[in-house]
Amino acid sequence: MTSTPLFPEGPTDTREAIMAATYRALCEHGYANLTIDRIGREFAKSKSLLYHHYDGKDDLLLDFLEFLLERFEATVPLADADGAAERLERLFDHLLSPAPAADREEFMHAMIELRAQAAHDAAYRAQFTRTDDLFRDRTAAIVRQGVEQGTFRDVDPEQVASFLHATLDGAMLERVTTDDFDAAALRAELDVYVESRLLPAEA
Amino acid sequence: MTSTPLFPEGPTDTREAIMAATYRALCEHGYANLTIDRIGREFAKSKSLLYHHYDGKDDLLLDFLEFLLERFEATVPLADADGAAERLERLFDHLLSPAPAADREEFMHAMIELRAQAAHDAAYRAQFTRTDDLFRDRTAAIVRQGVEQGTFRDVDPEQVASFLHATLDGAMLERVTTDDFDAAALRAELDVYVESRLLPAEA
């Protein structure tokens, strides 16, 4: 039932230690004020390792985004939910928690700054395209499961996933960049959408 | 039926001329590389006027966001559409055009960069909160009109507006920061949502 933390306690390999240091430095300084040096200060091993492995801050951050992608499967607890509707609910719970932990809030701030890089930087754009594709494919797979098991109506899984993905991306954007974001209203309407669009009338 | 351009041809006052110069410079250079000096190069009148009116690039950009807000009503053509469903359709057409004009694409890039400032800058955050509030209120007013005129079901206009707004914000974010954004799929599912959630079953 519980999700695996992004950075589990205990022994870690060098890359994981670098990624954990990057996470902490990103939460603390944001993208604009981040430097390899500041990441190095969060890193227990020799700072020269960072310069050895990465060409600069953006090279390291792109690897960090790739790391998040690899861990995505484990950090969002879906696999142990039974039906498709329950799995969607878990996804919404995970992405729309009314009051996220402080470090998660800081982290989302930094992610929007990284997203904004993708508006004019091809490498960031390629990375976020892969991230979005994975997320959308995964959501589509849940919807497809529901259709195949007969618990959802016969909808187009890709189309529904595109819609849900845009809604959840927009929610994240609004939460991070405005003061009036109403997570409860959004969640209520998402639930209505699932009920009126996906669940059969007789359910 | 047509929208008013953001910057109509013909005589303009000083503020409008400054705003038009800011728009052009923002499209050309993006936020990070924008300077008052670069805005000045797009401005026919004396550059010293810019320094006289604004404390710096961010002060000018915040006024630019305010200007967009004031013009929003005129640039999105809704008022002359008849029913609530048609007005929602106009809004979707405006925000999800499959291939926006090149300068609009550049402009959306810059807007995401400005949005990202709101993650850590209180003045930008306050401005985008006002922008989102206006947009959401306006969408809610359309839904309320539909409910009152009996063309929509008896839904909660604010809740539906929050949902639509998040979906359209997410669409804009994905369009600007990824390569695989599918405007047609999103639009198709938005139309299904309006039909299944807002239009009465007997329609």
Chai-1 contact restraints between the chains, C-beta under 6 A:
chainA,res_idxA,chainB,res_idxB,connection_type,confidence,min_distance_angstrom,max_distance_angstrom,comment,restraint_id
A,G30,B,H120,contact,1.0,0.0,6.0,A-B,restraint_1
A,H109,B,A119,contact,1.0,0.0,6.0,A-B,restraint_2
A,I112,B,A116,contact,1.0,0.0,6.0,A-B,restraint_3
A,I112,B,A119,contact,1.0,0.0,6.0,A-B,restraint_4
A,E113,B,A116,contact,1.0,0.0,6.0,A-B,restraint_5
A,R115,B,T177,contact,1.0,0.0,6.0,A-B,restraint_6
A,A116,B,I112,contact,1.0,0.0,6.0,A-B,restraint_7
A,A116,B,E113,contact,1.0,0.0,6.0,A-B,restraint_8
A,A116,B,A116,contact,1.0,0.0,6.0,A-B,restraint_9
A,A118,B,T177,contact,1.0,0.0,6.0,A-B,restraint_10
A,A119,B,H109,contact,1.0,0.0,6.0,A-B,restraint_11
A,A119,B,I112,contact,1.0,0.0,6.0,A-B,restraint_12
A,A119,B,V176,contact,1.0,0.0,6.0,A-B,restraint_13
A,A119,B,T177,contact,1.0,0.0,6.0,A-B,restraint_14
A,H120,B,G30,contact,1.0,0.0,6.0,A-B,restraint_15
A,F128,B,T177,contact,1.0,0.0,6.0,A-B,restraint_16
A,F128,B,T178,contact,1.0,0.0,6.0,A-B,restraint_17
A,T129,B,T178,contact,1.0,0.0,6.0,A-B,restraint_18
A,T129,B,D179,contact,1.0,0.0,6.0,A-B,restraint_19
A,T129,B,D180,contact,1.0,0.0,6.0,A-B,restraint_20
A,D132,B,T178,contact,1.0,0.0,6.0,A-B,restraint_21
A,D133,B,D180,contact,1.0,0.0,6.0,A-B,restraint_22
A,Q159,B,A185,contact,1.0,0.0,6.0,A-B,restraint_23
A,Q159,B,A188,contact,1.0,0.0,6.0,A-B,restraint_24
A,Q159,B,E189,contact,1.0,0.0,6.0,A-B,restraint_25
A,S162,B,D182,contact,1.0,0.0,6.0,A-B,restraint_26
A,S162,B,A185,contact,1.0,0.0,6.0,A-B,restraint_27
A,S162,B,L186,contact,1.0,0.0,6.0,A-B,restraint_28
A,F163,B,E189,contact,1.0,0.0,6.0,A-B,restraint_29
A,A166,B,T167,contact,1.0,0.0,6.0,A-B,restraint_30
A,A166,B,G170,contact,1.0,0.0,6.0,A-B,restraint_31
A,A166,B,A171,contact,1.0,0.0,6.0,A-B,restraint_32
A,A166,B,L186,contact,1.0,0.0,6.0,A-B,restraint_33
A,T167,B,A166,contact,1.0,0.0,6.0,A-B,restraint_34
A,T167,B,T167,contact,1.0,0.0,6.0,A-B,restraint_35
A,T167,B,G170,contact,1.0,0.0,6.0,A-B,restraint_36
A,D169,B,G170,contact,1.0,0.0,6.0,A-B,restraint_37
A,D169,B,L173,contact,1.0,0.0,6.0,A-B,restraint_38
A,D169,B,E174,contact,1.0,0.0,6.0,A-B,restraint_39
A,G170,B,A166,contact,1.0,0.0,6.0,A-B,restraint_40
A,G170,B,T167,contact,1.0,0.0,6.0,A-B,restraint_41
A,G170,B,D169,contact,1.0,0.0,6.0,A-B,restraint_42
A,G170,B,G170,contact,1.0,0.0,6.0,A-B,restraint_43
A,A171,B,A166,contact,1.0,0.0,6.0,A-B,restraint_44
A,L173,B,D169,contact,1.0,0.0,6.0,A-B,restraint_45
A,L173,B,L173,contact,1.0,0.0,6.0,A-B,restraint_46
A,E174,B,D169,contact,1.0,0.0,6.0,A-B,restraint_47
A,V176,B,A119,contact,1.0,0.0,6.0,A-B,restraint_48
A,T177,B,R115,contact,1.0,0.0,6.0,A-B,restraint_49
A,T177,B,A118,contact,1.0,0.0,6.0,A-B,restraint_50
A,T177,B,A119,contact,1.0,0.0,6.0,A-B,restraint_51
A,T177,B,F128,contact,1.0,0.0,6.0,A-B,restraint_52
A,T178,B,F128,contact,1.0,0.0,6.0,A-B,restraint_53
A,T178,B,T129,contact,1.0,0.0,6.0,A-B,restraint_54
A,T178,B,D132,contact,1.0,0.0,6.0,A-B,restraint_55
A,D179,B,T129,contact,1.0,0.0,6.0,A-B,restraint_56
A,D180,B,T129,contact,1.0,0.0,6.0,A-B,restraint_57
A,D180,B,D133,contact,1.0,0.0,6.0,A-B,restraint_58
A,D182,B,S162,contact,1.0,0.0,6.0,A-B,restraint_59
A,A185,B,Q159,contact,1.0,0.0,6.0,A-B,restraint_60
A,A185,B,S162,contact,1.0,0.0,6.0,A-B,restraint_61
A,L186,B,S162,contact,1.0,0.0,6.0,A-B,restraint_62
A,L186,B,A166,contact,1.0,0.0,6.0,A-B,restraint_63
A,A188,B,Q159,contact,1.0,0.0,6.0,A-B,restraint_64
A,E189,B,Q159,contact,1.0,0.0,6.0,A-B,restraint_65
A,E189,B,F163,contact,1.0,0.0,6.0,A-B,restraint_66
A,S196,B,S196,contact,1.0,0.0,6.0,A-B,restraint_67
A,S196,B,R197,contact,1.0,0.0,6.0,A-B,restraint_68
A,R197,B,S196,contact,1.0,0.0,6.0,A-B,restraint_69
